[in-house]
Amino acid sequence: MGMLVDVSVIQGALTFGLILTALAVVSKVIGSGLPAMAAGFNIVGACRVGIGMLPRGEVALIIAGV
């Protein structure tokens, strides 16, 4: 999927893309970490669960590309 991206087209929206990416990462860590804490994980374990959930969207991109 990365080879299909035309970088010259997205240069104008780079700042917006970086902000959106940062918000997506934070929301994924919080959205996965809080339920992990409710299930009995400590803060470090909940952060590990949240960070481990980050690449899950890549599978959807691959499927959408196919």
mmCIF file of the N, C-alpha and C atoms, coordinates in Angstrom:
data_MODEL
# 
_entry.id   MODEL 
# 
loop_
_atom_site.group_PDB 
_atom_site.id 
_atom_site.type_symbol 
_atom_site.label_atom_id 
_atom_site.label_alt_id 
_atom_site.label_comp_id 
_atom_site.label_asym_id 
_atom_site.label_entity_id 
_atom_site.label_seq_id 
_atom_site.pdbx_PDB_ins_code 
_atom_site.Cartn_x 
_atom_site.Cartn_y 
_atom_site.Cartn_z 
_atom_site.occupancy 
_atom_site.B_iso_or_equiv 
_atom_site.pdbx_formal_charge 
_atom_site.auth_seq_id 
_atom_site.auth_comp_id 
_atom_site.auth_asym_id 
_atom_site.auth_atom_id 
_atom_site.pdbx_PDB_model_num 
ATOM 1   N N  . MET A 1 1  ? 0.825   -1.185 0.000  1.00 0.00 ? 1  MET A N  1 
ATOM 2   C CA . MET A 1 1  ? 0.000   0.000  0.000  1.00 0.00 ? 1  MET A CA 1 
ATOM 3   C C  . MET A 1 1  ? 0.868   1.247  0.000  1.00 0.00 ? 1  MET A C  1 
ATOM 4   N N  . GLY A 1 2  ? 1.995   1.189  0.665  1.00 0.00 ? 2  GLY A N  1 
ATOM 5   C CA . GLY A 1 2  ? 2.856   2.363  0.730  1.00 0.00 ? 2  GLY A CA 1 
ATOM 6   C C  . GLY A 1 2  ? 3.420   2.770  -0.615 1.00 0.00 ? 2  GLY A C  1 
ATOM 7   N N  . MET A 1 3  ? 3.610   1.824  -1.503 1.00 0.00 ? 3  MET A N  1 
ATOM 8   C CA . MET A 1 3  ? 4.139   2.139  -2.827 1.00 0.00 ? 3  MET A CA 1 
ATOM 9   C C  . MET A 1 3  ? 3.109   2.859  -3.694 1.00 0.00 ? 3  MET A C  1 
ATOM 10  N N  . LEU A 1 4  ? 1.850   2.815  -3.331 1.00 0.00 ? 4  LEU A N  1 
ATOM 11  C CA . LEU A 1 4  ? 0.798   3.469  -4.099 1.00 0.00 ? 4  LEU A CA 1 
ATOM 12  C C  . LEU A 1 4  ? 0.609   4.934  -3.722 1.00 0.00 ? 4  LEU A C  1 
ATOM 13  N N  . VAL A 1 5  ? 1.313   5.403  -2.692 1.00 0.00 ? 5  VAL A N  1 
ATOM 14  C CA . VAL A 1 5  ? 1.167   6.773  -2.218 1.00 0.00 ? 5  VAL A CA 1 
ATOM 15  C C  . VAL A 1 5  ? 2.036   7.712  -3.054 1.00 0.00 ? 5  VAL A C  1 
ATOM 16  N N  . ASP A 1 6  ? 1.418   8.775  -3.558 1.00 0.00 ? 6  ASP A N  1 
ATOM 17  C CA . ASP A 1 6  ? 2.151   9.808  -4.286 1.00 0.00 ? 6  ASP A CA 1 
ATOM 18  C C  . ASP A 1 6  ? 2.476   10.930 -3.304 1.00 0.00 ? 6  ASP A C  1 
ATOM 19  N N  . VAL A 1 7  ? 3.709   10.977 -2.809 1.00 0.00 ? 7  VAL A N  1 
ATOM 20  C CA . VAL A 1 7  ? 4.117   11.898 -1.752 1.00 0.00 ? 7  VAL A CA 1 
ATOM 21  C C  . VAL A 1 7  ? 3.988   13.355 -2.197 1.00 0.00 ? 7  VAL A C  1 
ATOM 22  N N  . SER A 1 8  ? 4.206   13.642 -3.473 1.00 0.00 ? 8  SER A N  1 
ATOM 23  C CA . SER A 1 8  ? 4.135   15.033 -3.936 1.00 0.00 ? 8  SER A CA 1 
ATOM 24  C C  . SER A 1 8  ? 2.724   15.606 -3.794 1.00 0.00 ? 8  SER A C  1 
ATOM 25  N N  . VAL A 1 9  ? 1.720   14.767 -3.772 1.00 0.00 ? 9  VAL A N  1 
ATOM 26  C CA . VAL A 1 9  ? 0.342   15.237 -3.658 1.00 0.00 ? 9  VAL A CA 1 
ATOM 27  C C  . VAL A 1 9  ? 0.003   15.600 -2.215 1.00 0.00 ? 9  VAL A C  1 
ATOM 28  N N  . ILE A 1 10 ? 0.580   14.909 -1.249 1.00 0.00 ? 10 ILE A N  1 
ATOM 29  C CA . ILE A 1 10 ? 0.198   15.116 0.146  1.00 0.00 ? 10 ILE A CA 1 
ATOM 30  C C  . ILE A 1 10 ? 1.054   16.137 0.884  1.00 0.00 ? 10 ILE A C  1 
ATOM 31  N N  . GLN A 1 11 ? 1.975   16.802 0.235  1.00 0.00 ? 11 GLN A N  1 
ATOM 32  C CA . GLN A 1 11 ? 2.846   17.747 0.932  1.00 0.00 ? 11 GLN A CA 1 
ATOM 33  C C  . GLN A 1 11 ? 2.060   18.896 1.554  1.00 0.00 ? 11 GLN A C  1 
ATOM 34  N N  . GLY A 1 12 ? 0.988   19.338 0.921  1.00 0.00 ? 12 GLY A N  1 
ATOM 35  C CA . GLY A 1 12 ? 0.201   20.433 1.470  1.00 0.00 ? 12 GLY A CA 1 
ATOM 36  C C  . GLY A 1 12 ? -0.567  20.047 2.711  1.00 0.00 ? 12 GLY A C  1 
ATOM 37  N N  . ALA A 1 13 ? -0.876  18.793 2.885  1.00 0.00 ? 13 ALA A N  1 
ATOM 38  C CA . ALA A 1 13 ? -1.675  18.336 4.024  1.00 0.00 ? 13 ALA A CA 1 
ATOM 39  C C  . ALA A 1 13 ? -0.829  17.579 5.042  1.00 0.00 ? 13 ALA A C  1 
ATOM 40  N N  . LEU A 1 14 ? 0.469   17.779 5.012  1.00 0.00 ? 14 LEU A N  1 
ATOM 41  C CA . LEU A 1 14 ? 1.357   17.015 5.885  1.00 0.00 ? 14 LEU A CA 1 
ATOM 42  C C  . LEU A 1 14 ? 1.107   17.316 7.362  1.00 0.00 ? 14 LEU A C  1 
ATOM 43  N N  . THR A 1 15 ? 0.938   18.583 7.722  1.00 0.00 ? 15 THR A N  1 
ATOM 44  C CA . THR A 1 15 ? 0.703   18.948 9.118  1.00 0.00 ? 15 THR A CA 1 
ATOM 45  C C  . THR A 1 15 ? -0.592  18.329 9.621  1.00 0.00 ? 15 THR A C  1 
ATOM 46  N N  . PHE A 1 16 ? -1.644  18.441 8.820  1.00 0.00 ? 16 PHE A N  1 
ATOM 47  C CA . PHE A 1 16 ? -2.928  17.845 9.206  1.00 0.00 ? 16 PHE A CA 1 
ATOM 48  C C  . PHE A 1 16 ? -2.788  16.338 9.368  1.00 0.00 ? 16 PHE A C  1 
ATOM 49  N N  . GLY A 1 17 ? -2.066  15.704 8.478  1.00 0.00 ? 17 GLY A N  1 
ATOM 50  C CA . GLY A 1 17 ? -1.862  14.264 8.552  1.00 0.00 ? 17 GLY A CA 1 
ATOM 51  C C  . GLY A 1 17 ? -1.095  13.847 9.794  1.00 0.00 ? 17 GLY A C  1 
ATOM 52  N N  . LEU A 1 18 ? -0.084  14.624 10.168 1.00 0.00 ? 18 LEU A N  1 
ATOM 53  C CA . LEU A 1 18 ? 0.685   14.305 11.369 1.00 0.00 ? 18 LEU A CA 1 
ATOM 54  C C  . LEU A 1 18 ? -0.152  14.466 12.634 1.00 0.00 ? 18 LEU A C  1 
ATOM 55  N N  . ILE A 1 19 ? -0.974  15.526 12.675 1.00 0.00 ? 19 ILE A N  1 
ATOM 56  C CA . ILE A 1 19 ? -1.850  15.725 13.832 1.00 0.00 ? 19 ILE A CA 1 
ATOM 57  C C  . ILE A 1 19 ? -2.879  14.604 13.912 1.00 0.00 ? 19 ILE A C  1 
ATOM 58  N N  . LEU A 1 20 ? -3.448  14.246 12.779 1.00 0.00 ? 20 LEU A N  1 
ATOM 59  C CA . LEU A 1 20 ? -4.435  13.172 12.750 1.00 0.00 ? 20 LEU A CA 1 
ATOM 60  C C  . LEU A 1 20 ? -3.817  11.832 13.161 1.00 0.00 ? 20 LEU A C  1 
ATOM 61  N N  . THR A 1 21 ? -2.590  11.594 12.736 1.00 0.00 ? 21 THR A N  1 
ATOM 62  C CA . THR A 1 21 ? -1.891  10.365 13.110 1.00 0.00 ? 21 THR A CA 1 
ATOM 63  C C  . THR A 1 21 ? -1.619  10.323 14.608 1.00 0.00 ? 21 THR A C  1 
ATOM 64  N N  . ALA A 1 22 ? -1.178  11.458 15.171 1.00 0.00 ? 22 ALA A N  1 
ATOM 65  C CA . ALA A 1 22 ? -0.919  11.515 16.610 1.00 0.00 ? 22 ALA A CA 1 
ATOM 66  C C  . ALA A 1 22 ? -2.194  11.268 17.410 1.00 0.00 ? 22 ALA A C  1 
ATOM 67  N N  . LEU A 1 23 ? -3.299  11.858 16.974 1.00 0.00 ? 23 LEU A N  1 
ATOM 68  C CA . LEU A 1 23 ? -4.572  11.636 17.657 1.00 0.00 ? 23 LEU A CA 1 
ATOM 69  C C  . LEU A 1 23 ? -5.025  10.180 17.543 1.00 0.00 ? 23 LEU A C  1 
ATOM 70  N N  . ALA A 1 24 ? -4.783  9.574  16.399 1.00 0.00 ? 24 ALA A N  1 
ATOM 71  C CA . ALA A 1 24 ? -5.155  8.172  16.209 1.00 0.00 ? 24 ALA A CA 1 
ATOM 72  C C  . ALA A 1 24 ? -4.357  7.263  17.133 1.00 0.00 ? 24 ALA A C  1 
ATOM 73  N N  . VAL A 1 25 ? -3.070  7.543  17.277 1.00 0.00 ? 25 VAL A N  1 
ATOM 74  C CA . VAL A 1 25 ? -2.221  6.728  18.156 1.00 0.00 ? 25 VAL A CA 1 
ATOM 75  C C  . VAL A 1 25 ? -2.667  6.871  19.607 1.00 0.00 ? 25 VAL A C  1 
ATOM 76  N N  . VAL A 1 26 ? -2.888  8.108  20.038 1.00 0.00 ? 26 VAL A N  1 
ATOM 77  C CA . VAL A 1 26 ? -3.292  8.344  21.426 1.00 0.00 ? 26 VAL A CA 1 
ATOM 78  C C  . VAL A 1 26 ? -4.650  7.694  21.706 1.00 0.00 ? 26 VAL A C  1 
ATOM 79  N N  . SER A 1 27 ? -5.593  7.854  20.776 1.00 0.00 ? 27 SER A N  1 
ATOM 80  C CA . SER A 1 27 ? -6.920  7.275  21.008 1.00 0.00 ? 27 SER A CA 1 
ATOM 81  C C  . SER A 1 27 ? -6.878  5.748  20.998 1.00 0.00 ? 27 SER A C  1 
ATOM 82  N N  . LYS A 1 28 ? -6.007  5.158  20.180 1.00 0.00 ? 28 LYS A N  1 
ATOM 83  C CA . LYS A 1 28 ? -5.901  3.689  20.151 1.00 0.00 ? 28 LYS A CA 1 
ATOM 84  C C  . LYS A 1 28 ? -5.301  3.180  21.458 1.00 0.00 ? 28 LYS A C  1 
ATOM 85  N N  . VAL A 1 29 ? -4.277  3.866  21.977 1.00 0.00 ? 29 VAL A N  1 
ATOM 86  C CA . VAL A 1 29 ? -3.645  3.437  23.227 1.00 0.00 ? 29 VAL A CA 1 
ATOM 87  C C  . VAL A 1 29 ? -4.625  3.598  24.390 1.00 0.00 ? 29 VAL A C  1 
ATOM 88  N N  . ILE A 1 30 ? -5.341  4.718  24.426 1.00 0.00 ? 30 ILE A N  1 
ATOM 89  C CA . ILE A 1 30 ? -6.302  4.931  25.512 1.00 0.00 ? 30 ILE A CA 1 
ATOM 90  C C  . ILE A 1 30 ? -7.501  3.998  25.358 1.00 0.00 ? 30 ILE A C  1 
ATOM 91  N N  . GLY A 1 31 ? -8.009  3.881  24.133 1.00 0.00 ? 31 GLY A N  1 
ATOM 92  C CA . GLY A 1 31 ? -9.180  3.050  23.898 1.00 0.00 ? 31 GLY A CA 1 
ATOM 93  C C  . GLY A 1 31 ? -8.944  1.571  24.130 1.00 0.00 ? 31 GLY A C  1 
ATOM 94  N N  . SER A 1 32 ? -7.718  1.126  23.994 1.00 0.00 ? 32 SER A N  1 
ATOM 95  C CA . SER A 1 32 ? -7.390  -0.274 24.278 1.00 0.00 ? 32 SER A CA 1 
ATOM 96  C C  . SER A 1 32 ? -6.827  -0.439 25.680 1.00 0.00 ? 32 SER A C  1 
ATOM 97  N N  . GLY A 1 33 ? -6.188  0.598  26.182 1.00 0.00 ? 33 GLY A N  1 
ATOM 98  C CA . GLY A 1 33 ? -5.559  0.513  27.495 1.00 0.00 ? 33 GLY A CA 1 
ATOM 99  C C  . GLY A 1 33 ? -6.541  0.559  28.652 1.00 0.00 ? 33 GLY A C  1 
ATOM 100 N N  . LEU A 1 34 ? -7.574  1.394  28.531 1.00 0.00 ? 34 LEU A N  1 
ATOM 101 C CA . LEU A 1 34 ? -8.550  1.491  29.619 1.00 0.00 ? 34 LEU A CA 1 
ATOM 102 C C  . LEU A 1 34 ? -9.309  0.183  29.841 1.00 0.00 ? 34 LEU A C  1 
ATOM 103 N N  . PRO A 1 35 ? -9.799  -0.477 28.789 1.00 0.00 ? 35 PRO A N  1 
ATOM 104 C CA . PRO A 1 35 ? -10.430 -1.784 29.032 1.00 0.00 ? 35 PRO A CA 1 
ATOM 105 C C  . PRO A 1 35 ? -9.446  -2.824 29.587 1.00 0.00 ? 35 PRO A C  1 
ATOM 106 N N  . ALA A 1 36 ? -8.183  -2.720 29.186 1.00 0.00 ? 36 ALA A N  1 
ATOM 107 C CA . ALA A 1 36 ? -7.185  -3.649 29.726 1.00 0.00 ? 36 ALA A CA 1 
ATOM 108 C C  . ALA A 1 36 ? -6.998  -3.413 31.219 1.00 0.00 ? 36 ALA A C  1 
ATOM 109 N N  . MET A 1 37 ? -7.013  -2.143 31.631 1.00 0.00 ? 37 MET A N  1 
ATOM 110 C CA . MET A 1 37 ? -6.909  -1.839 33.063 1.00 0.00 ? 37 MET A CA 1 
ATOM 111 C C  . MET A 1 37 ? -8.148  -2.336 33.800 1.00 0.00 ? 37 MET A C  1 
ATOM 112 N N  . ALA A 1 38 ? -9.316  -2.217 33.172 1.00 0.00 ? 38 ALA A N  1 
ATOM 113 C CA . ALA A 1 38 ? -10.546 -2.708 33.796 1.00 0.00 ? 38 ALA A CA 1 
ATOM 114 C C  . ALA A 1 38 ? -10.527 -4.237 33.924 1.00 0.00 ? 38 ALA A C  1 
ATOM 115 N N  . ALA A 1 39 ? -9.773  -4.896 33.048 1.00 0.00 ? 39 ALA A N  1 
ATOM 116 C CA . ALA A 1 39 ? -9.675  -6.353 33.093 1.00 0.00 ? 39 ALA A CA 1 
ATOM 117 C C  . ALA A 1 39 ? -8.619  -6.835 34.084 1.00 0.00 ? 39 ALA A C  1 
ATOM 118 N N  . GLY A 1 40 ? -7.890  -5.897 34.714 1.00 0.00 ? 40 GLY A N  1 
ATOM 119 C CA . GLY A 1 40 ? -6.945  -6.294 35.750 1.00 0.00 ? 40 GLY A CA 1 
ATOM 120 C C  . GLY A 1 40 ? -5.481  -6.051 35.436 1.00 0.00 ? 40 GLY A C  1 
ATOM 121 N N  . PHE A 1 41 ? -5.162  -5.499 34.267 1.00 0.00 ? 41 PHE A N  1 
ATOM 122 C CA . PHE A 1 41 ? -3.777  -5.194 33.941 1.00 0.00 ? 41 PHE A CA 1 
ATOM 123 C C  . PHE A 1 41 ? -3.315  -3.973 34.730 1.00 0.00 ? 41 PHE A C  1 
ATOM 124 N N  . ASN A 1 42 ? -2.011  -3.903 35.000 1.00 0.00 ? 42 ASN A N  1 
ATOM 125 C CA . ASN A 1 42 ? -1.477  -2.689 35.598 1.00 0.00 ? 42 ASN A CA 1 
ATOM 126 C C  . ASN A 1 42 ? -1.229  -1.664 34.489 1.00 0.00 ? 42 ASN A C  1 
ATOM 127 N N  . ILE A 1 43 ? -0.720  -0.485 34.829 1.00 0.00 ? 43 ILE A N  1 
ATOM 128 C CA . ILE A 1 43 ? -0.549  0.591  33.843 1.00 0.00 ? 43 ILE A CA 1 
ATOM 129 C C  . ILE A 1 43 ? 0.425   0.185  32.748 1.00 0.00 ? 43 ILE A C  1 
ATOM 130 N N  . VAL A 1 44 ? 1.519   -0.453 33.109 1.00 0.00 ? 44 VAL A N  1 
ATOM 131 C CA . VAL A 1 44 ? 2.508   -0.869 32.106 1.00 0.00 ? 44 VAL A CA 1 
ATOM 132 C C  . VAL A 1 44 ? 1.897   -1.907 31.160 1.00 0.00 ? 44 VAL A C  1 
ATOM 133 N N  . GLY A 1 45 ? 1.191   -2.855 31.709 1.00 0.00 ? 45 GLY A N  1 
ATOM 134 C CA . GLY A 1 45 ? 0.548   -3.879 30.889 1.00 0.00 ? 45 GLY A CA 1 
ATOM 135 C C  . GLY A 1 45 ? -0.525  -3.294 29.984 1.00 0.00 ? 45 GLY A C  1 
ATOM 136 N N  . ALA A 1 46 ? -1.295  -2.330 30.505 1.00 0.00 ? 46 ALA A N  1 
ATOM 137 C CA . ALA A 1 46 ? -2.329  -1.683 29.706 1.00 0.00 ? 46 ALA A CA 1 
ATOM 138 C C  . ALA A 1 46 ? -1.707  -0.886 28.564 1.00 0.00 ? 46 ALA A C  1 
ATOM 139 N N  . CYS A 1 47 ? -0.584  -0.226 28.823 1.00 0.00 ? 47 CYS A N  1 
ATOM 140 C CA . CYS A 1 47 ? 0.117   0.498  27.753 1.00 0.00 ? 47 CYS A CA 1 
ATOM 141 C C  . CYS A 1 47 ? 0.641   -0.476 26.706 1.00 0.00 ? 47 CYS A C  1 
ATOM 142 N N  . ARG A 1 48 ? 1.121   -1.618 27.132 1.00 0.00 ? 48 ARG A N  1 
ATOM 143 C CA . ARG A 1 48 ? 1.594   -2.623 26.179 1.00 0.00 ? 48 ARG A CA 1 
ATOM 144 C C  . ARG A 1 48 ? 0.457   -3.129 25.295 1.00 0.00 ? 48 ARG A C  1 
ATOM 145 N N  . VAL A 1 49 ? -0.704  -3.334 25.895 1.00 0.00 ? 49 VAL A N  1 
ATOM 146 C CA . VAL A 1 49 ? -1.859  -3.769 25.111 1.00 0.00 ? 49 VAL A CA 1 
ATOM 147 C C  . VAL A 1 49 ? -2.237  -2.680 24.100 1.00 0.00 ? 49 VAL A C  1 
ATOM 148 N N  . GLY A 1 50 ? -2.281  -1.426 24.551 1.00 0.00 ? 50 GLY A N  1 
ATOM 149 C CA . GLY A 1 50 ? -2.635  -0.319 23.666 1.00 0.00 ? 50 GLY A CA 1 
ATOM 150 C C  . GLY A 1 50 ? -1.655  -0.145 22.529 1.00 0.00 ? 50 GLY A C  1 
ATOM 151 N N  . ILE A 1 51 ? -0.374  -0.224 22.818 1.00 0.00 ? 51 ILE A N  1 
ATOM 152 C CA . ILE A 1 51 ? 0.647   -0.090 21.776 1.00 0.00 ? 51 ILE A CA 1 
ATOM 153 C C  . ILE A 1 51 ? 0.620   -1.297 20.849 1.00 0.00 ? 51 ILE A C  1 
ATOM 154 N N  . GLY A 1 52 ? 0.323   -2.457 21.388 1.00 0.00 ? 52 GLY A N  1 
ATOM 155 C CA . GLY A 1 52 ? 0.234   -3.654 20.563 1.00 0.00 ? 52 GLY A CA 1 
ATOM 156 C C  . GLY A 1 52 ? -0.935  -3.618 19.597 1.00 0.00 ? 52 GLY A C  1 
ATOM 157 N N  . MET A 1 53 ? -1.941  -2.809 19.887 1.00 0.00 ? 53 MET A N  1 
ATOM 158 C CA . MET A 1 53 ? -3.106  -2.698 19.009 1.00 0.00 ? 53 MET A CA 1 
ATOM 159 C C  . MET A 1 53 ? -2.889  -1.707 17.871 1.00 0.00 ? 53 MET A C  1 
ATOM 160 N N  . LEU A 1 54 ? -1.816  -0.944 17.878 1.00 0.00 ? 54 LEU A N  1 
ATOM 161 C CA . LEU A 1 54 ? -1.580  0.080  16.847 1.00 0.00 ? 54 LEU A CA 1 
ATOM 162 C C  . LEU A 1 54 ? -1.543  -0.474 15.428 1.00 0.00 ? 54 LEU A C  1 
ATOM 163 N N  . PRO A 1 55 ? -0.853  -1.557 15.132 1.00 0.00 ? 55 PRO A N  1 
ATOM 164 C CA . PRO A 1 55 ? -0.766  -1.986 13.727 1.00 0.00 ? 55 PRO A CA 1 
ATOM 165 C C  . PRO A 1 55 ? -2.009  -2.694 13.215 1.00 0.00 ? 55 PRO A C  1 
ATOM 166 N N  . ARG A 1 56 ? -3.073  -2.775 13.967 1.00 0.00 ? 56 ARG A N  1 
ATOM 167 C CA . ARG A 1 56 ? -4.262  -3.504 13.530 1.00 0.00 ? 56 ARG A CA 1 
ATOM 168 C C  . ARG A 1 56 ? -4.904  -2.871 12.301 1.00 0.00 ? 56 ARG A C  1 
ATOM 169 N N  . GLY A 1 57 ? -4.783  -1.561 12.127 1.00 0.00 ? 57 GLY A N  1 
ATOM 170 C CA . GLY A 1 57 ? -5.371  -0.896 10.973 1.00 0.00 ? 57 GLY A CA 1 
ATOM 171 C C  . GLY A 1 57 ? -4.675  -1.237 9.660  1.00 0.00 ? 57 GLY A C  1 
ATOM 172 N N  . GLU A 1 58 ? -3.439  -1.689 9.720  1.00 0.00 ? 58 GLU A N  1 
ATOM 173 C CA . GLU A 1 58 ? -2.697  -2.010 8.507  1.00 0.00 ? 58 GLU A CA 1 
ATOM 174 C C  . GLU A 1 58 ? -3.324  -3.191 7.772  1.00 0.00 ? 58 GLU A C  1 
ATOM 175 N N  . VAL A 1 59 ? -3.884  -4.127 8.509  1.00 0.00 ? 59 VAL A N  1 
ATOM 176 C CA . VAL A 1 59 ? -4.523  -5.273 7.880  1.00 0.00 ? 59 VAL A CA 1 
ATOM 177 C C  . VAL A 1 59 ? -5.732  -4.814 7.068  1.00 0.00 ? 59 VAL A C  1 
ATOM 178 N N  . ALA A 1 60 ? -6.486  -3.869 7.600  1.00 0.00 ? 60 ALA A N  1 
ATOM 179 C CA . ALA A 1 60 ? -7.651  -3.351 6.869  1.00 0.00 ? 60 ALA A CA 1 
ATOM 180 C C  . ALA A 1 60 ? -7.214  -2.624 5.606  1.00 0.00 ? 60 ALA A C  1 
ATOM 181 N N  . LEU A 1 61 ? -6.083  -1.915 5.649  1.00 0.00 ? 61 LEU A N  1 
ATOM 182 C CA . LEU A 1 61 ? -5.589  -1.234 4.443  1.00 0.00 ? 61 LEU A CA 1 
ATOM 183 C C  . LEU A 1 61 ? -5.186  -2.238 3.375  1.00 0.00 ? 61 LEU A C  1 
ATOM 184 N N  . ILE A 1 62 ? -4.568  -3.318 3.776  1.00 0.00 ? 62 ILE A N  1 
ATOM 185 C CA . ILE A 1 62 ? -4.151  -4.346 2.810  1.00 0.00 ? 62 ILE A CA 1 
ATOM 186 C C  . ILE A 1 62 ? -5.376  -4.990 2.167  1.00 0.00 ? 62 ILE A C  1 
ATOM 187 N N  . ILE A 1 63 ? -6.360  -5.297 2.987  1.00 0.00 ? 63 ILE A N  1 
ATOM 188 C CA . ILE A 1 63 ? -7.582  -5.892 2.456  1.00 0.00 ? 63 ILE A CA 1 
ATOM 189 C C  . ILE A 1 63 ? -8.294  -4.922 1.519  1.00 0.00 ? 63 ILE A C  1 
ATOM 190 N N  . ALA A 1 64 ? -8.342  -3.639 1.881  1.00 0.00 ? 64 ALA A N  1 
ATOM 191 C CA . ALA A 1 64 ? -8.983  -2.638 1.033  1.00 0.00 ? 64 ALA A CA 1 
ATOM 192 C C  . ALA A 1 64 ? -8.223  -2.483 -0.290 1.00 0.00 ? 64 ALA A C  1 
ATOM 193 N N  . GLY A 1 65 ? -6.911  -2.616 -0.244 1.00 0.00 ? 65 GLY A N  1 
ATOM 194 C CA . GLY A 1 65 ? -6.116  -2.506 -1.463 1.00 0.00 ? 65 GLY A CA 1 
ATOM 195 C C  . GLY A 1 65 ? -6.313  -3.675 -2.411 1.00 0.00 ? 65 GLY A C  1 
ATOM 196 N N  . VAL A 1 66 ? -6.586  -4.834 -1.844 1.00 0.00 ? 66 VAL A N  1 
ATOM 197 C CA . VAL A 1 66 ? -6.800  -6.019 -2.676 1.00 0.00 ? 66 VAL A CA 1 
ATOM 198 C C  . VAL A 1 66 ? -8.153  -5.938 -3.323 1.00 0.00 ? 66 VAL A C  1 
# 
